[in-house]
Amino acid sequence: MKRVFSGVQPTGNIHIGNYLGALKQFVQLQEENDAIYCIVDMHSITVPQDPKVLRQHILDVAALYMAVGLDPKKSIIFVQSDVPGHAELSWILTCNSYTGELSRMTQFKQKSKGKESAPTGLFTYPILMAADILLYDADIVPVGNDQKQHIELTRDIAIRINNKYGETFVVPEGQFVKSGARVMALDDPTSKMSKSAENPHSRISLLDEPSKIKKSIMKATTDSEGVIRFDIENKPGISNLLSIYSAFSGLSIEELEKKYDSQGYGTLKKDLVEITVDALAPIQARYREIRDSQELLDALKDGGQRANAIAEKTMKRVKDRFGLGL
């Protein structure tokens, strides 16, 4: 069995872009792999957080993990900061990476744009992400397409250390979904759907009420052509709605184009509202069932212990290679 690792930040309600781009893969991969899924709370403090709110968001994300179908009997589900090896390995990798490669990270450029100075953690968090992955000898890392650059950096660092110190790390492969992997903002289909966007109708969160889902989809930006066809360059709004519809329904883009041939945008949107509400209903029901339960806390405690046992073995190997400790 191959080992799978991935994680999600506890920075608010997860939206359908996160679900279709990553979480849906997590569930599929746990069936035939040794799967480890993390709530990466240490990543979230690269920007200021309210401690009480952060702890609630950690539990929110953990509950959503299980609500979308992750099974703690099949997967290890845990909180990053419960395993000291993440921070320990991150420092070792930091000493084997370069400011040049970190300064080329697209997400750092975007988040620090217009600022005279940025938090050091914002600059170095791709190293922590690399540590997250390499700590568990992960073969496969299922993430959204926007994380490709970070996976490449992780591979580069692993190869660099293996070449210098001998076989130390498994060199991971990123796994990216082809359909629905890049869900765009409903109000601006040229930008990726984001938790932090000011307009709440730019996104659909997994826990949104049906009335909110309806309003967001019906307000979604389209175009004046009136023809339903997939064309990202010329029709980004309609293409985005078709991608979401396809991902939730299982119908191909071609099937949807035929289904809505000669029909208006209003019909497409109304049907997409129904498809989306139906897809999210069981997730929301399961979330409400376990969010404040002992079952959730027990799963995280057990997951942390199992993850730490794996991490300690990796850190012993790494320290031996680097000559650390006695």
C-alpha positions in Angstrom: 0.0 0.0 0.0 1.2 3.5 -0.8 1.1 6.2 1.9 -1.0 9.3 1.3 -0.6 12.5 3.2 -2.4 15.9 3.0 -3.8 18.6 5.2 -6.2 21.6 5.4 -5.8 24.8 7.4 -8.4 25.5 10.1 -9.1 29.1 8.9 -12.8 29.1 8.6 -15.6 27.2 6.8 -14.3 25.0 4.0 -15.8 25.8 0.6 -16.7 23.6 -2.3 -13.5 24.5 -4.1 -11.6 22.9 -1.1 -14.0 19.9 -1.2 -13.9 19.2 -5.0 -10.2 20.0 -5.3 -8.9 18.0 -2.4 -11.3 16.5 0.2 -13.1 14.4 -2.3 -9.8 12.8 -3.3 -9.0 12.2 0.4 -12.0 10.0 0.8 -11.3 8.0 -2.4 -7.7 7.5 -1.5 -8.3 6.1 2.0 -9.9 3.0 0.5 -6.8 1.5 -1.0 -3.9 3.4 0.7 -2.3 4.0 4.0 -3.9 7.5 4.5 -2.9 10.3 6.9 -4.8 13.5 7.0 -3.9 16.5 9.1 -5.5 19.8 10.3 -2.5 22.0 9.8 -3.0 24.5 12.6 0.6 25.6 12.7 0.3 26.9 9.2 -2.6 29.1 10.1 -0.6 31.2 12.6 1.4 32.8 9.7 -1.2 35.5 10.1 -2.7 36.6 13.4 -5.4 34.4 14.9 -7.7 34.6 17.9 -6.7 31.5 20.0 -10.3 30.7 21.0 -11.6 31.0 17.5 -8.6 28.9 16.1 -9.4 26.1 18.5 -13.0 26.1 17.4 -12.0 26.0 13.7 -9.7 23.1 14.4 -12.7 21.1 15.6 -14.8 22.4 12.7 -12.4 21.1 10.1 -11.9 17.8 11.9 -15.7 17.3 12.0 -15.9 18.2 8.3 -13.2 15.7 7.5 -15.3 13.0 9.0 -18.5 14.4 7.6 -17.3 14.2 4.0 -16.4 10.6 4.5 -13.0 10.2 6.1 -13.1 7.3 8.5 -10.7 7.3 11.5 -10.6 3.5 11.3 -9.2 3.7 7.7 -7.3 7.0 8.0 -5.2 8.7 10.6 -6.8 12.1 11.3 -4.9 14.4 13.6 -3.9 18.0 14.5 -0.5 19.1 13.3 0.6 20.8 16.5 0.0 17.6 18.5 3.1 16.0 16.8 6.4 17.8 17.7 8.2 16.3 14.7 6.6 18.8 12.3 8.4 21.8 13.8 11.6 19.8 14.4 11.9 18.6 10.9 10.9 22.0 9.5 14.0 23.5 11.1 16.3 20.8 9.6 14.7 21.4 6.1 15.0 25.2 6.5 18.8 24.7 7.0 18.8 22.8 3.6 16.8 25.2 1.6 17.5 28.6 0.0 16.0 32.0 0.1 16.0 32.2 -3.7 13.7 29.2 -4.1 11.4 30.4 -1.3 11.2 34.0 -2.8 9.9 32.5 -6.0 6.9 30.9 -4.3 3.8 32.4 -6.0 1.6 32.4 -2.9 4.2 34.3 -0.9 4.4 36.9 -3.6 0.6 37.3 -3.6 0.2 37.4 0.2 3.1 39.9 0.7 2.3 42.1 -2.3 2.3 45.8 -1.4 3.8 45.2 2.1 7.2 46.6 3.1 7.7 43.6 5.3 6.0 40.3 5.8 6.1 37.7 8.7 9.0 35.3 8.4 6.6 32.4 8.8 4.7 33.5 5.7 8.1 33.2 3.8 9.1 29.9 5.3 5.8 28.1 5.5 6.4 26.1 2.3 9.3 24.4 4.3 6.8 23.5 7.1 4.6 22.0 4.4 7.5 20.0 3.1 8.2 18.8 6.6 4.5 17.8 6.9 4.8 15.5 3.9 8.4 14.1 4.4 7.8 13.3 8.1 5.4 10.5 7.0 7.3 9.1 4.1 4.3 10.0 1.9 4.2 8.6 -1.6 1.1 10.6 -2.7 0.0 14.1 -1.8 -3.5 14.9 -3.0 -3.9 18.7 -3.2 -5.4 21.4 -5.3 -3.7 22.5 -8.5 -2.6 25.7 -6.8 -0.2 23.7 -4.6 1.9 22.2 -7.5 4.8 24.6 -6.8 4.9 23.6 -3.2 5.0 19.9 -4.1 7.9 20.6 -6.5 9.8 22.4 -3.7 9.2 19.4 -1.4 10.6 17.0 -4.0 13.6 19.3 -4.7 14.5 19.4 -1.0 14.1 15.6 -0.5 16.3 14.9 -3.5 18.9 17.4 -2.4 19.1 15.8 1.1 19.1 12.3 -0.3 22.0 13.1 -2.6 24.0 14.7 0.2 23.3 12.5 3.2 22.1 9.2 1.6 18.6 7.8 1.3 16.7 9.8 3.9 13.3 10.7 2.5 10.7 9.2 0.2 10.3 11.6 -2.8 6.5 12.3 -3.0 4.3 12.7 -6.0 1.5 15.2 -6.1 -1.9 14.0 -7.2 -4.2 16.6 -8.8 -7.8 16.1 -9.9 -8.7 16.9 -13.5 -12.3 17.9 -13.0 -13.5 20.5 -10.5 -10.0 20.9 -9.2 -10.0 24.7 -9.7 -13.3 26.1 -8.7 -13.4 29.8 -9.4 -15.1 32.6 -7.5 -18.8 33.0 -8.4 -18.6 36.8 -8.6 -15.2 36.8 -10.5 -14.7 33.6 -12.4 -11.1 34.7 -13.3 -10.1 34.3 -9.7 -10.0 31.2 -7.5 -12.8 30.7 -5.0 -11.4 31.8 -1.6 -12.4 31.7 2.1 -11.0 35.3 2.6 -12.9 37.1 -0.2 -15.0 40.0 1.0 -18.1 39.0 -0.9 -19.8 36.0 0.8 -21.5 35.2 -2.4 -18.2 34.6 -4.2 -18.1 31.2 -2.6 -20.3 28.3 -1.4 -19.2 26.8 1.9 -20.0 23.2 2.8 -22.2 24.4 5.7 -24.1 27.1 3.9 -27.9 27.0 4.2 -29.9 26.2 1.0 -31.1 29.8 0.8 -27.5 31.1 0.8 -26.5 28.5 -1.8 -29.4 29.6 -4.0 -28.6 33.3 -3.7 -24.9 32.8 -4.4 -25.5 30.7 -7.6 -28.3 32.8 -8.9 -26.1 35.9 -8.5 -23.1 34.2 -10.2 -21.4 36.2 -13.0 -22.0 34.8 -16.5 -22.0 36.7 -19.8 -24.4 38.2 -22.4 -24.0 35.5 -25.1 -26.8 33.3 -23.7 -25.3 30.0 -25.0 -24.3 27.3 -22.5 -20.9 25.9 -23.6 -17.6 25.3 -21.9 -15.0 27.9 -22.9 -12.8 29.1 -20.1 -11.2 31.9 -22.0 -14.3 33.5 -23.5 -17.0 32.2 -21.0 -15.3 31.8 -17.6 -18.5 32.2 -15.6 -20.5 29.5 -17.4 -17.5 27.3 -17.6 -17.1 27.5 -13.8 -20.8 26.6 -13.3 -20.5 23.7 -15.6 -17.4 22.4 -13.8 -19.1 22.6 -10.4 -22.2 20.9 -11.9 -20.1 18.1 -13.4 -18.1 17.5 -10.2 -21.3 17.2 -8.1 -23.4 15.3 -10.6 -20.9 13.0 -12.2 -22.1 14.1 -15.6 -19.4 15.1 -18.1 -19.1 18.6 -19.5 -20.2 17.3 -22.9 -23.3 15.7 -21.4 -24.2 19.0 -19.7 -23.7 21.0 -22.9 -26.1 18.7 -24.7 -28.6 18.7 -21.8 -28.8 22.5 -21.7 -28.5 23.1 -25.5 -30.9 26.0 -26.4 -31.7 26.6 -22.7 -31.1 29.8 -20.8 -28.6 30.5 -18.0 -31.5 30.7 -15.5 -32.4 27.0 -16.0 -28.8 26.0 -15.6 -28.5 27.9 -12.4 -31.7 26.7 -10.9 -30.7 23.1 -11.6 -27.2 23.7 -10.2 -28.8 25.0 -7.0 -30.7 21.7 -6.5 -27.7 19.6 -7.4 -25.5 21.5 -4.9 -28.0 21.5 -2.0 -28.6 17.8 -2.5 -24.8 17.0 -2.5 -24.1 19.0 0.6 -27.1 17.9 2.7 -25.6 14.6 4.0 -22.3 16.3 4.7 -24.1 18.9 6.8 -26.2 16.3 8.6 -23.2 14.2 9.6 -21.3 17.4 10.7 -24.1 18.4 13.1 -24.1 14.9 14.5 -20.4 14.7 15.4 -19.2 18.4 15.8 -19.6 18.4 19.6 -19.2 14.7 20.2 -16.7 12.7 22.2 -16.3 10.6 19.1 -14.6 13.5 17.4 -12.2 14.1 20.3 -11.4 10.4 20.6 -10.6 10.2 16.9 -8.2 13.2 17.1 -6.5 11.8 20.2 -6.0 8.4 18.7 -4.9 9.9 15.4 -2.3 12.1 17.1 -0.8 9.1 18.9 -0.6 7.1 15.7 0.9 9.9 13.7 3.5 10.7 16.4 4.6 7.0 16.4 5.4 7.3 12.6 7.0 10.7 13.0 9.3 9.6 15.8 10.7 6.8 13.5 11.3 9.3 10.7 13.0 11.8 13.0 15.3 9.1 14.4 16.4 8.3 10.8 16.8 11.9 10.0 18.9 12.7 13.1 21.1 9.7 12.4 21.8 11.0 8.9 22.6 14.5 10.1 24.6 13.5 13.1 22.2 15.1 15.6 21.9 13.9 19.1 23.8 11.0 20.8 
